[in-house]
Amino acid sequence: MGKGRVQLKRIENMISRQVTFSKRISGLLKKAHEISVLCDAEVALIIFSTKGKLFEYSIDSREDIMVGSRNELIPIED
């Protein structure tokens, strides 16, 4: 028997929210890696925490990571 559906709403408790963020981000990074390996896809993932910490994953070692917002592509420079 499964865990059931999680109701999607903001977690009010700050500690619980941070724990959930940490667990889910590791799962998301794992899924990004899996899809890149299984489907031979180029995957780039950029996530900012509420405190501004950057989490990134890229299967390709490209120097110029691009962030797409509709039809605009903005290069990110270090």
mmCIF file of the N, C-alpha and C atoms, coordinates in Angstrom:
data_MODEL
# 
_entry.id   MODEL 
# 
loop_
_atom_site.group_PDB 
_atom_site.id 
_atom_site.type_symbol 
_atom_site.label_atom_id 
_atom_site.label_alt_id 
_atom_site.label_comp_id 
_atom_site.label_asym_id 
_atom_site.label_entity_id 
_atom_site.label_seq_id 
_atom_site.pdbx_PDB_ins_code 
_atom_site.Cartn_x 
_atom_site.Cartn_y 
_atom_site.Cartn_z 
_atom_site.occupancy 
_atom_site.B_iso_or_equiv 
_atom_site.pdbx_formal_charge 
_atom_site.auth_seq_id 
_atom_site.auth_comp_id 
_atom_site.auth_asym_id 
_atom_site.auth_atom_id 
_atom_site.pdbx_PDB_model_num 
ATOM 1   N N  . MET A 1 1  ? 0.840  -1.175 0.000   1.00 0.00 ? 1  MET A N  1 
ATOM 2   C CA . MET A 1 1  ? 0.000  0.000  0.000   1.00 0.00 ? 1  MET A CA 1 
ATOM 3   C C  . MET A 1 1  ? 0.883  1.235  0.000   1.00 0.00 ? 1  MET A C  1 
ATOM 4   N N  . GLY A 1 2  ? 0.551  2.223  -0.849  1.00 0.00 ? 2  GLY A N  1 
ATOM 5   C CA . GLY A 1 2  ? 1.354  3.434  -1.000  1.00 0.00 ? 2  GLY A CA 1 
ATOM 6   C C  . GLY A 1 2  ? 1.141  4.428  0.126   1.00 0.00 ? 2  GLY A C  1 
ATOM 7   N N  . LYS A 1 3  ? 1.936  5.461  0.087   1.00 0.00 ? 3  LYS A N  1 
ATOM 8   C CA . LYS A 1 3  ? 1.848  6.502  1.106   1.00 0.00 ? 3  LYS A CA 1 
ATOM 9   C C  . LYS A 1 3  ? 0.650  7.427  0.902   1.00 0.00 ? 3  LYS A C  1 
ATOM 10  N N  . GLY A 1 4  ? 0.139  7.472  -0.295  1.00 0.00 ? 4  GLY A N  1 
ATOM 11  C CA . GLY A 1 4  ? -0.978 8.371  -0.580  1.00 0.00 ? 4  GLY A CA 1 
ATOM 12  C C  . GLY A 1 4  ? -0.481 9.677  -1.169  1.00 0.00 ? 4  GLY A C  1 
ATOM 13  N N  . ARG A 1 5  ? -1.411 10.499 -1.581  1.00 0.00 ? 5  ARG A N  1 
ATOM 14  C CA . ARG A 1 5  ? -1.079 11.782 -2.190  1.00 0.00 ? 5  ARG A CA 1 
ATOM 15  C C  . ARG A 1 5  ? -0.756 12.820 -1.136  1.00 0.00 ? 5  ARG A C  1 
ATOM 16  N N  . VAL A 1 6  ? 0.239  13.629 -1.430  1.00 0.00 ? 6  VAL A N  1 
ATOM 17  C CA . VAL A 1 6  ? 0.615  14.730 -0.554  1.00 0.00 ? 6  VAL A CA 1 
ATOM 18  C C  . VAL A 1 6  ? -0.107 15.973 -1.037  1.00 0.00 ? 6  VAL A C  1 
ATOM 19  N N  . GLN A 1 7  ? -0.777 16.649 -0.128  1.00 0.00 ? 7  GLN A N  1 
ATOM 20  C CA . GLN A 1 7  ? -1.458 17.879 -0.494  1.00 0.00 ? 7  GLN A CA 1 
ATOM 21  C C  . GLN A 1 7  ? -0.402 18.956 -0.703  1.00 0.00 ? 7  GLN A C  1 
ATOM 22  N N  . LEU A 1 8  ? -0.421 19.592 -1.873  1.00 0.00 ? 8  LEU A N  1 
ATOM 23  C CA . LEU A 1 8  ? 0.574  20.596 -2.184  1.00 0.00 ? 8  LEU A CA 1 
ATOM 24  C C  . LEU A 1 8  ? 0.157  21.941 -1.622  1.00 0.00 ? 8  LEU A C  1 
ATOM 25  N N  . LYS A 1 9  ? 0.783  22.314 -0.548  1.00 0.00 ? 9  LYS A N  1 
ATOM 26  C CA . LYS A 1 9  ? 0.620  23.638 0.040   1.00 0.00 ? 9  LYS A CA 1 
ATOM 27  C C  . LYS A 1 9  ? 1.888  23.940 0.812   1.00 0.00 ? 9  LYS A C  1 
ATOM 28  N N  . ARG A 1 10 ? 2.124  25.194 1.057   1.00 0.00 ? 10 ARG A N  1 
ATOM 29  C CA . ARG A 1 10 ? 3.344  25.620 1.745   1.00 0.00 ? 10 ARG A CA 1 
ATOM 30  C C  . ARG A 1 10 ? 3.411  25.008 3.132   1.00 0.00 ? 10 ARG A C  1 
ATOM 31  N N  . ILE A 1 11 ? 4.584  24.491 3.487   1.00 0.00 ? 11 ILE A N  1 
ATOM 32  C CA . ILE A 1 11 ? 4.801  23.930 4.811   1.00 0.00 ? 11 ILE A CA 1 
ATOM 33  C C  . ILE A 1 11 ? 5.114  25.092 5.743   1.00 0.00 ? 11 ILE A C  1 
ATOM 34  N N  . GLU A 1 12 ? 4.299  25.281 6.744   1.00 0.00 ? 12 GLU A N  1 
ATOM 35  C CA . GLU A 1 12 ? 4.434  26.443 7.621   1.00 0.00 ? 12 GLU A CA 1 
ATOM 36  C C  . GLU A 1 12 ? 5.613  26.319 8.587   1.00 0.00 ? 12 GLU A C  1 
ATOM 37  N N  . ASN A 1 13 ? 5.876  25.129 9.086   1.00 0.00 ? 13 ASN A N  1 
ATOM 38  C CA . ASN A 1 13 ? 6.974  24.931 10.026  1.00 0.00 ? 13 ASN A CA 1 
ATOM 39  C C  . ASN A 1 13 ? 8.298  25.023 9.267   1.00 0.00 ? 13 ASN A C  1 
ATOM 40  N N  . MET A 1 14 ? 9.157  25.966 9.669   1.00 0.00 ? 14 MET A N  1 
ATOM 41  C CA . MET A 1 14 ? 10.392 26.235 8.948   1.00 0.00 ? 14 MET A CA 1 
ATOM 42  C C  . MET A 1 14 ? 11.335 25.024 8.940   1.00 0.00 ? 14 MET A C  1 
ATOM 43  N N  . ILE A 1 15 ? 11.434 24.312 10.036  1.00 0.00 ? 15 ILE A N  1 
ATOM 44  C CA . ILE A 1 15 ? 12.322 23.155 10.109  1.00 0.00 ? 15 ILE A CA 1 
ATOM 45  C C  . ILE A 1 15 ? 11.810 22.034 9.211   1.00 0.00 ? 15 ILE A C  1 
ATOM 46  N N  . SER A 1 16 ? 10.526 21.772 9.271   1.00 0.00 ? 16 SER A N  1 
ATOM 47  C CA . SER A 1 16 ? 9.930  20.742 8.402   1.00 0.00 ? 16 SER A CA 1 
ATOM 48  C C  . SER A 1 16 ? 10.087 21.113 6.935   1.00 0.00 ? 16 SER A C  1 
ATOM 49  N N  . ARG A 1 17 ? 9.936  22.405 6.630   1.00 0.00 ? 17 ARG A N  1 
ATOM 50  C CA . ARG A 1 17 ? 10.077 22.876 5.256   1.00 0.00 ? 17 ARG A CA 1 
ATOM 51  C C  . ARG A 1 17 ? 11.500 22.638 4.748   1.00 0.00 ? 17 ARG A C  1 
ATOM 52  N N  . GLN A 1 18 ? 12.510 22.925 5.586   1.00 0.00 ? 18 GLN A N  1 
ATOM 53  C CA . GLN A 1 18 ? 13.898 22.735 5.186   1.00 0.00 ? 18 GLN A CA 1 
ATOM 54  C C  . GLN A 1 18 ? 14.225 21.256 5.010   1.00 0.00 ? 18 GLN A C  1 
ATOM 55  N N  . VAL A 1 19 ? 13.724 20.414 5.893   1.00 0.00 ? 19 VAL A N  1 
ATOM 56  C CA . VAL A 1 19 ? 13.949 18.966 5.777   1.00 0.00 ? 19 VAL A CA 1 
ATOM 57  C C  . VAL A 1 19 ? 13.327 18.442 4.481   1.00 0.00 ? 19 VAL A C  1 
ATOM 58  N N  . THR A 1 20 ? 12.109 18.875 4.196   1.00 0.00 ? 20 THR A N  1 
ATOM 59  C CA . THR A 1 20 ? 11.427 18.455 2.973   1.00 0.00 ? 20 THR A CA 1 
ATOM 60  C C  . THR A 1 20 ? 12.184 18.933 1.745   1.00 0.00 ? 20 THR A C  1 
ATOM 61  N N  . PHE A 1 21 ? 12.666 20.170 1.778   1.00 0.00 ? 21 PHE A N  1 
ATOM 62  C CA . PHE A 1 21 ? 13.442 20.720 0.659   1.00 0.00 ? 21 PHE A CA 1 
ATOM 63  C C  . PHE A 1 21 ? 14.689 19.872 0.418   1.00 0.00 ? 21 PHE A C  1 
ATOM 64  N N  . SER A 1 22 ? 15.412 19.552 1.478   1.00 0.00 ? 22 SER A N  1 
ATOM 65  C CA . SER A 1 22 ? 16.637 18.765 1.349   1.00 0.00 ? 22 SER A CA 1 
ATOM 66  C C  . SER A 1 22 ? 16.366 17.384 0.758   1.00 0.00 ? 22 SER A C  1 
ATOM 67  N N  . LYS A 1 23 ? 15.316 16.732 1.233   1.00 0.00 ? 23 LYS A N  1 
ATOM 68  C CA . LYS A 1 23 ? 14.982 15.402 0.728   1.00 0.00 ? 23 LYS A CA 1 
ATOM 69  C C  . LYS A 1 23 ? 14.528 15.461 -0.725  1.00 0.00 ? 23 LYS A C  1 
ATOM 70  N N  . ARG A 1 24 ? 13.690 16.427 -1.039  1.00 0.00 ? 24 ARG A N  1 
ATOM 71  C CA . ARG A 1 24 ? 13.150 16.504 -2.399  1.00 0.00 ? 24 ARG A CA 1 
ATOM 72  C C  . ARG A 1 24 ? 14.183 16.941 -3.412  1.00 0.00 ? 24 ARG A C  1 
ATOM 73  N N  . ILE A 1 25 ? 15.099 17.816 -3.010  1.00 0.00 ? 25 ILE A N  1 
ATOM 74  C CA . ILE A 1 25 ? 16.117 18.248 -3.964  1.00 0.00 ? 25 ILE A CA 1 
ATOM 75  C C  . ILE A 1 25 ? 17.053 17.105 -4.305  1.00 0.00 ? 25 ILE A C  1 
ATOM 76  N N  . SER A 1 26 ? 17.378 16.274 -3.332  1.00 0.00 ? 26 SER A N  1 
ATOM 77  C CA . SER A 1 26 ? 18.244 15.123 -3.634  1.00 0.00 ? 26 SER A CA 1 
ATOM 78  C C  . SER A 1 26 ? 17.527 14.158 -4.573  1.00 0.00 ? 26 SER A C  1 
ATOM 79  N N  . GLY A 1 27 ? 16.230 13.973 -4.379  1.00 0.00 ? 27 GLY A N  1 
ATOM 80  C CA . GLY A 1 27 ? 15.447 13.123 -5.275  1.00 0.00 ? 27 GLY A CA 1 
ATOM 81  C C  . GLY A 1 27 ? 15.360 13.703 -6.677  1.00 0.00 ? 27 GLY A C  1 
ATOM 82  N N  . LEU A 1 28 ? 15.213 15.018 -6.758  1.00 0.00 ? 28 LEU A N  1 
ATOM 83  C CA . LEU A 1 28 ? 15.129 15.686 -8.059  1.00 0.00 ? 28 LEU A CA 1 
ATOM 84  C C  . LEU A 1 28 ? 16.455 15.586 -8.812  1.00 0.00 ? 28 LEU A C  1 
ATOM 85  N N  . LEU A 1 29 ? 17.563 15.763 -8.108  1.00 0.00 ? 29 LEU A N  1 
ATOM 86  C CA . LEU A 1 29 ? 18.877 15.622 -8.736  1.00 0.00 ? 29 LEU A CA 1 
ATOM 87  C C  . LEU A 1 29 ? 19.093 14.192 -9.230  1.00 0.00 ? 29 LEU A C  1 
ATOM 88  N N  . LYS A 1 30 ? 18.633 13.213 -8.453  1.00 0.00 ? 30 LYS A N  1 
ATOM 89  C CA . LYS A 1 30 ? 18.749 11.817 -8.853  1.00 0.00 ? 30 LYS A CA 1 
ATOM 90  C C  . LYS A 1 30 ? 17.931 11.554 -10.113 1.00 0.00 ? 30 LYS A C  1 
ATOM 91  N N  . LYS A 1 31 ? 16.712 12.085 -10.168 1.00 0.00 ? 31 LYS A N  1 
ATOM 92  C CA . LYS A 1 31 ? 15.860 11.899 -11.348 1.00 0.00 ? 31 LYS A CA 1 
ATOM 93  C C  . LYS A 1 31 ? 16.462 12.567 -12.578 1.00 0.00 ? 31 LYS A C  1 
ATOM 94  N N  . ALA A 1 32 ? 17.074 13.728 -12.404 1.00 0.00 ? 32 ALA A N  1 
ATOM 95  C CA . ALA A 1 32 ? 17.723 14.412 -13.526 1.00 0.00 ? 32 ALA A CA 1 
ATOM 96  C C  . ALA A 1 32 ? 18.855 13.552 -14.079 1.00 0.00 ? 32 ALA A C  1 
ATOM 97  N N  . HIS A 1 33 ? 19.631 12.961 -13.185 1.00 0.00 ? 33 HIS A N  1 
ATOM 98  C CA . HIS A 1 33 ? 20.716 12.079 -13.618 1.00 0.00 ? 33 HIS A CA 1 
ATOM 99  C C  . HIS A 1 33 ? 20.159 10.849 -14.337 1.00 0.00 ? 33 HIS A C  1 
ATOM 100 N N  . GLU A 1 34 ? 19.115 10.267 -13.785 1.00 0.00 ? 34 GLU A N  1 
ATOM 101 C CA . GLU A 1 34 ? 18.522 9.071  -14.390 1.00 0.00 ? 34 GLU A CA 1 
ATOM 102 C C  . GLU A 1 34 ? 18.012 9.337  -15.794 1.00 0.00 ? 34 GLU A C  1 
ATOM 103 N N  . ILE A 1 35 ? 17.309 10.450 -15.995 1.00 0.00 ? 35 ILE A N  1 
ATOM 104 C CA . ILE A 1 35 ? 16.765 10.736 -17.331 1.00 0.00 ? 35 ILE A CA 1 
ATOM 105 C C  . ILE A 1 35 ? 17.879 11.015 -18.322 1.00 0.00 ? 35 ILE A C  1 
ATOM 106 N N  . SER A 1 36 ? 18.975 11.603 -17.851 1.00 0.00 ? 36 SER A N  1 
ATOM 107 C CA . SER A 1 36 ? 20.093 11.859 -18.755 1.00 0.00 ? 36 SER A CA 1 
ATOM 108 C C  . SER A 1 36 ? 20.753 10.557 -19.192 1.00 0.00 ? 36 SER A C  1 
ATOM 109 N N  . VAL A 1 37 ? 20.871 9.609  -18.288 1.00 0.00 ? 37 VAL A N  1 
ATOM 110 C CA . VAL A 1 37 ? 21.498 8.321  -18.616 1.00 0.00 ? 37 VAL A CA 1 
ATOM 111 C C  . VAL A 1 37 ? 20.559 7.457  -19.454 1.00 0.00 ? 37 VAL A C  1 
ATOM 112 N N  . LEU A 1 38 ? 19.322 7.311  -19.026 1.00 0.00 ? 38 LEU A N  1 
ATOM 113 C CA . LEU A 1 38 ? 18.377 6.425  -19.704 1.00 0.00 ? 38 LEU A CA 1 
ATOM 114 C C  . LEU A 1 38 ? 17.999 6.909  -21.093 1.00 0.00 ? 38 LEU A C  1 
ATOM 115 N N  . CYS A 1 39 ? 17.842 8.209  -21.257 1.00 0.00 ? 39 CYS A N  1 
ATOM 116 C CA . CYS A 1 39 ? 17.351 8.761  -22.524 1.00 0.00 ? 39 CYS A CA 1 
ATOM 117 C C  . CYS A 1 39 ? 18.432 9.457  -23.329 1.00 0.00 ? 39 CYS A C  1 
ATOM 118 N N  . ASP A 1 40 ? 19.668 9.424  -22.845 1.00 0.00 ? 40 ASP A N  1 
ATOM 119 C CA . ASP A 1 40 ? 20.785 10.087 -23.510 1.00 0.00 ? 40 ASP A CA 1 
ATOM 120 C C  . ASP A 1 40 ? 20.447 11.552 -23.788 1.00 0.00 ? 40 ASP A C  1 
ATOM 121 N N  . ALA A 1 41 ? 19.874 12.199 -22.776 1.00 0.00 ? 41 ALA A N  1 
ATOM 122 C CA . ALA A 1 41 ? 19.452 13.590 -22.905 1.00 0.00 ? 41 ALA A CA 1 
ATOM 123 C C  . ALA A 1 41 ? 20.450 14.501 -22.211 1.00 0.00 ? 41 ALA A C  1 
ATOM 124 N N  . GLU A 1 42 ? 20.564 15.727 -22.726 1.00 0.00 ? 42 GLU A N  1 
ATOM 125 C CA . GLU A 1 42 ? 21.366 16.737 -22.058 1.00 0.00 ? 42 GLU A CA 1 
ATOM 126 C C  . GLU A 1 42 ? 20.465 17.423 -21.043 1.00 0.00 ? 42 GLU A C  1 
ATOM 127 N N  . VAL A 1 43 ? 20.845 17.357 -19.790 1.00 0.00 ? 43 VAL A N  1 
ATOM 128 C CA . VAL A 1 43 ? 19.994 17.875 -18.718 1.00 0.00 ? 43 VAL A CA 1 
ATOM 129 C C  . VAL A 1 43 ? 20.744 18.938 -17.939 1.00 0.00 ? 43 VAL A C  1 
ATOM 130 N N  . ALA A 1 44 ? 20.064 20.039 -17.671 1.00 0.00 ? 44 ALA A N  1 
ATOM 131 C CA . ALA A 1 44 ? 20.599 21.080 -16.796 1.00 0.00 ? 44 ALA A CA 1 
ATOM 132 C C  . ALA A 1 44 ? 19.494 21.458 -15.820 1.00 0.00 ? 44 ALA A C  1 
ATOM 133 N N  . LEU A 1 45 ? 19.842 21.547 -14.562 1.00 0.00 ? 45 LEU A N  1 
ATOM 134 C CA . LEU A 1 45 ? 18.873 21.838 -13.521 1.00 0.00 ? 45 LEU A CA 1 
ATOM 135 C C  . LEU A 1 45 ? 19.454 22.918 -12.614 1.00 0.00 ? 45 LEU A C  1 
ATOM 136 N N  . ILE A 1 46 ? 18.712 23.993 -12.420 1.00 0.00 ? 46 ILE A N  1 
ATOM 137 C CA . ILE A 1 46 ? 19.159 25.095 -11.560 1.00 0.00 ? 46 ILE A CA 1 
ATOM 138 C C  . ILE A 1 46 ? 18.053 25.371 -10.554 1.00 0.00 ? 46 ILE A C  1 
ATOM 139 N N  . ILE A 1 47 ? 18.403 25.338 -9.270  1.00 0.00 ? 47 ILE A N  1 
ATOM 140 C CA . ILE A 1 47 ? 17.433 25.579 -8.201  1.00 0.00 ? 47 ILE A CA 1 
ATOM 141 C C  . ILE A 1 47 ? 18.043 26.541 -7.194  1.00 0.00 ? 47 ILE A C  1 
ATOM 142 N N  . PHE A 1 48 ? 17.256 27.522 -6.774  1.00 0.00 ? 48 PHE A N  1 
ATOM 143 C CA . PHE A 1 48 ? 17.664 28.437 -5.718  1.00 0.00 ? 48 PHE A CA 1 
ATOM 144 C C  . PHE A 1 48 ? 16.799 28.187 -4.496  1.00 0.00 ? 48 PHE A C  1 
ATOM 145 N N  . SER A 1 49 ? 17.432 28.059 -3.336  1.00 0.00 ? 49 SER A N  1 
ATOM 146 C CA . SER A 1 49 ? 16.672 27.899 -2.098  1.00 0.00 ? 49 SER A CA 1 
ATOM 147 C C  . SER A 1 49 ? 16.094 29.255 -1.698  1.00 0.00 ? 49 SER A C  1 
ATOM 148 N N  . THR A 1 50 ? 15.276 29.260 -0.664  1.00 0.00 ? 50 THR A N  1 
ATOM 149 C CA . THR A 1 50 ? 14.683 30.519 -0.199  1.00 0.00 ? 50 THR A CA 1 
ATOM 150 C C  . THR A 1 50 ? 15.746 31.469 0.337   1.00 0.00 ? 50 THR A C  1 
ATOM 151 N N  . LYS A 1 51 ? 16.886 30.922 0.739   1.00 0.00 ? 51 LYS A N  1 
ATOM 152 C CA . LYS A 1 51 ? 17.986 31.758 1.233   1.00 0.00 ? 51 LYS A CA 1 
ATOM 153 C C  . LYS A 1 51 ? 18.966 32.132 0.125   1.00 0.00 ? 51 LYS A C  1 
ATOM 154 N N  . GLY A 1 52 ? 18.667 31.738 -1.093  1.00 0.00 ? 52 GLY A N  1 
ATOM 155 C CA . GLY A 1 52 ? 19.489 32.113 -2.235  1.00 0.00 ? 52 GLY A CA 1 
ATOM 156 C C  . GLY A 1 52 ? 20.622 31.160 -2.556  1.00 0.00 ? 52 GLY A C  1 
ATOM 157 N N  . LYS A 1 53 ? 20.680 30.026 -1.889  1.00 0.00 ? 53 LYS A N  1 
ATOM 158 C CA . LYS A 1 53 ? 21.725 29.048 -2.178  1.00 0.00 ? 53 LYS A CA 1 
ATOM 159 C C  . LYS A 1 53 ? 21.423 28.368 -3.513  1.00 0.00 ? 53 LYS A C  1 
ATOM 160 N N  . LEU A 1 54 ? 22.461 28.231 -4.334  1.00 0.00 ? 54 LEU A N  1 
ATOM 161 C CA . LEU A 1 54 ? 22.320 27.661 -5.662  1.00 0.00 ? 54 LEU A CA 1 
ATOM 162 C C  . LEU A 1 54 ? 22.589 26.162 -5.641  1.00 0.00 ? 54 LEU A C  1 
ATOM 163 N N  . PHE A 1 55 ? 21.689 25.403 -6.243  1.00 0.00 ? 55 PHE A N  1 
ATOM 164 C CA . PHE A 1 55 ? 21.871 23.972 -6.470  1.00 0.00 ? 55 PHE A CA 1 
ATOM 165 C C  . PHE A 1 55 ? 21.813 23.780 -7.973  1.00 0.00 ? 55 PHE A C  1 
ATOM 166 N N  . GLU A 1 56 ? 22.825 23.141 -8.530  1.00 0.00 ? 56 GLU A N  1 
ATOM 167 C CA . GLU A 1 56 ? 22.826 22.960 -9.974  1.00 0.00 ? 56 GLU A CA 1 
ATOM 168 C C  . GLU A 1 56 ? 23.291 21.561 -10.351 1.00 0.00 ? 56 GLU A C  1 
ATOM 169 N N  . TYR A 1 57 ? 22.798 21.111 -11.482 1.00 0.00 ? 57 TYR A N  1 
ATOM 170 C CA . TYR A 1 57 ? 23.192 19.814 -12.030 1.00 0.00 ? 57 TYR A CA 1 
ATOM 171 C C  . TYR A 1 57 ? 23.234 19.974 -13.540 1.00 0.00 ? 57 TYR A C  1 
ATOM 172 N N  . SER A 1 58 ? 24.280 19.491 -14.140 1.00 0.00 ? 58 SER A N  1 
ATOM 173 C CA . SER A 1 58 ? 24.374 19.496 -15.590 1.00 0.00 ? 58 SER A CA 1 
ATOM 174 C C  . SER A 1 58 ? 25.114 18.249 -16.037 1.00 0.00 ? 58 SER A C  1 
ATOM 175 N N  . ILE A 1 59 ? 24.540 17.523 -16.966 1.00 0.00 ? 59 ILE A N  1 
ATOM 176 C CA . ILE A 1 59 ? 25.179 16.328 -17.492 1.00 0.00 ? 59 ILE A CA 1 
ATOM 177 C C  . ILE A 1 59 ? 26.238 16.708 -18.507 1.00 0.00 ? 59 ILE A C  1 
ATOM 178 N N  . ASP A 1 60 ? 26.098 17.866 -19.099 1.00 0.00 ? 60 ASP A N  1 
ATOM 179 C CA . ASP A 1 60 ? 27.041 18.334 -20.099 1.00 0.00 ? 60 ASP A CA 1 
ATOM 180 C C  . ASP A 1 60 ? 27.997 19.318 -19.436 1.00 0.00 ? 60 ASP A C  1 
ATOM 181 N N  . SER A 1 61 ? 29.238 19.318 -19.834 1.00 0.00 ? 61 SER A N  1 
ATOM 182 C CA . SER A 1 61 ? 30.220 20.206 -19.213 1.00 0.00 ? 61 SER A CA 1 
ATOM 183 C C  . SER A 1 61 ? 30.337 21.521 -19.980 1.00 0.00 ? 61 SER A C  1 
ATOM 184 N N  . ARG A 1 62 ? 29.240 22.017 -20.472 1.00 0.00 ? 62 ARG A N  1 
ATOM 185 C CA . ARG A 1 62 ? 29.261 23.278 -21.216 1.00 0.00 ? 62 ARG A CA 1 
ATOM 186 C C  . ARG A 1 62 ? 29.542 24.437 -20.270 1.00 0.00 ? 62 ARG A C  1 
ATOM 187 N N  . GLU A 1 63 ? 30.285 25.396 -20.771 1.00 0.00 ? 63 GLU A N  1 
ATOM 188 C CA . GLU A 1 63 ? 30.609 26.576 -19.971 1.00 0.00 ? 63 GLU A CA 1 
ATOM 189 C C  . GLU A 1 63 ? 29.422 27.535 -19.914 1.00 0.00 ? 63 GLU A C  1 
ATOM 190 N N  . ASP A 1 64 ? 28.662 27.594 -20.972 1.00 0.00 ? 64 ASP A N  1 
ATOM 191 C CA . ASP A 1 64 ? 27.585 28.579 -21.060 1.00 0.00 ? 64 ASP A CA 1 
ATOM 192 C C  . ASP A 1 64 ? 26.237 27.927 -20.769 1.00 0.00 ? 64 ASP A C  1 
ATOM 193 N N  . ILE A 1 65 ? 25.831 27.970 -19.526 1.00 0.00 ? 65 ILE A N  1 
ATOM 194 C CA . ILE A 1 65 ? 24.518 27.464 -19.141 1.00 0.00 ? 65 ILE A CA 1 
ATOM 195 C C  . ILE A 1 65 ? 23.497 28.529 -19.512 1.00 0.00 ? 65 ILE A C  1 
ATOM 196 N N  . MET A 1 66 ? 22.424 28.119 -20.124 1.00 0.00 ? 66 MET A N  1 
ATOM 197 C CA . MET A 1 66 ? 21.399 29.068 -20.557 1.00 0.00 ? 66 MET A CA 1 
ATOM 198 C C  . MET A 1 66 ? 20.125 28.834 -19.755 1.00 0.00 ? 66 MET A C  1 
ATOM 199 N N  . VAL A 1 67 ? 19.503 29.919 -19.344 1.00 0.00 ? 67 VAL A N  1 
ATOM 200 C CA . VAL A 1 67 ? 18.231 29.841 -18.664 1.00 0.00 ? 67 VAL A CA 1 
ATOM 201 C C  . VAL A 1 67 ? 17.175 30.365 -19.624 1.00 0.00 ? 67 VAL A C  1 
ATOM 202 N N  . GLY A 1 68 ? 16.162 29.552 -19.880 1.00 0.00 ? 68 GLY A N  1 
ATOM 203 C CA . GLY A 1 68 ? 15.132 29.953 -20.815 1.00 0.00 ? 68 GLY A CA 1 
ATOM 204 C C  . GLY A 1 68 ? 13.905 30.483 -20.109 1.00 0.00 ? 68 GLY A C  1 
ATOM 205 N N  . SER A 1 69 ? 13.433 31.614 -20.560 1.00 0.00 ? 69 SER A N  1 
ATOM 206 C CA . SER A 1 69 ? 12.196 32.187 -20.063 1.00 0.00 ? 69 SER A CA 1 
ATOM 207 C C  . SER A 1 69 ? 11.360 32.519 -21.285 1.00 0.00 ? 69 SER A C  1 
ATOM 208 N N  . ARG A 1 70 ? 10.443 31.646 -21.605 1.00 0.00 ? 70 ARG A N  1 
ATOM 209 C CA . ARG A 1 70 ? 9.647  31.729 -22.828 1.00 0.00 ? 70 ARG A CA 1 
ATOM 210 C C  . ARG A 1 70 ? 10.567 31.744 -24.030 1.00 0.00 ? 70 ARG A C  1 
ATOM 211 N N  . ASN A 1 71 ? 10.664 32.865 -24.733 1.00 0.00 ? 71 ASN A N  1 
ATOM 212 C CA . ASN A 1 71 ? 11.496 32.905 -25.928 1.00 0.00 ? 71 ASN A CA 1 
ATOM 213 C C  . ASN A 1 71 ? 12.839 33.580 -25.707 1.00 0.00 ? 71 ASN A C  1 
ATOM 214 N N  . GLU A 1 72 ? 13.130 33.985 -24.467 1.00 0.00 ? 72 GLU A N  1 
ATOM 215 C CA . GLU A 1 72 ? 14.380 34.674 -24.184 1.00 0.00 ? 72 GLU A CA 1 
ATOM 216 C C  . GLU A 1 72 ? 15.375 33.706 -23.558 1.00 0.00 ? 72 GLU A C  1 
ATOM 217 N N  . LEU A 1 73 ? 16.590 33.716 -24.048 1.00 0.00 ? 73 LEU A N  1 
ATOM 218 C CA . LEU A 1 73 ? 17.664 32.923 -23.470 1.00 0.00 ? 73 LEU A CA 1 
ATOM 219 C C  . LEU A 1 73 ? 18.691 33.875 -22.874 1.00 0.00 ? 73 LEU A C  1 
ATOM 220 N N  . ILE A 1 74 ? 19.001 33.676 -21.613 1.00 0.00 ? 74 ILE A N  1 
ATOM 221 C CA . ILE A 1 74 ? 19.909 34.555 -20.901 1.00 0.00 ? 74 ILE A CA 1 
ATOM 222 C C  . ILE A 1 74 ? 21.115 33.746 -20.460 1.00 0.00 ? 74 ILE A C  1 
ATOM 223 N N  . PRO A 1 75 ? 22.325 34.085 -20.937 1.00 0.00 ? 75 PRO A N  1 
ATOM 224 C CA . PRO A 1 75 ? 23.503 33.338 -20.479 1.00 0.00 ? 75 PRO A CA 1 
ATOM 225 C C  . PRO A 1 75 ? 23.834 33.673 -19.026 1.00 0.00 ? 75 PRO A C  1 
ATOM 226 N N  . ILE A 1 76 ? 24.254 32.654 -18.283 1.00 0.00 ? 76 ILE A N  1 
ATOM 227 C CA . ILE A 1 76 ? 24.665 32.844 -16.890 1.00 0.00 ? 76 ILE A CA 1 
ATOM 228 C C  . ILE A 1 76 ? 26.177 32.810 -16.843 1.00 0.00 ? 76 ILE A C  1 
ATOM 229 N N  . GLU A 1 77 ? 26.775 33.832 -16.296 1.00 0.00 ? 77 GLU A N  1 
ATOM 230 C CA . GLU A 1 77 ? 28.226 33.899 -16.208 1.00 0.00 ? 77 GLU A CA 1 
ATOM 231 C C  . GLU A 1 77 ? 28.649 33.829 -14.764 1.00 0.00 ? 77 GLU A C  1 
ATOM 232 N N  . ASP A 1 78 ? 29.785 33.196 -14.503 1.00 0.00 ? 78 ASP A N  1 
ATOM 233 C CA . ASP A 1 78 ? 30.309 33.095 -13.142 1.00 0.00 ? 78 ASP A CA 1 
ATOM 234 C C  . ASP A 1 78 ? 30.962 34.382 -12.704 1.00 0.00 ? 78 ASP A C  1 
# 
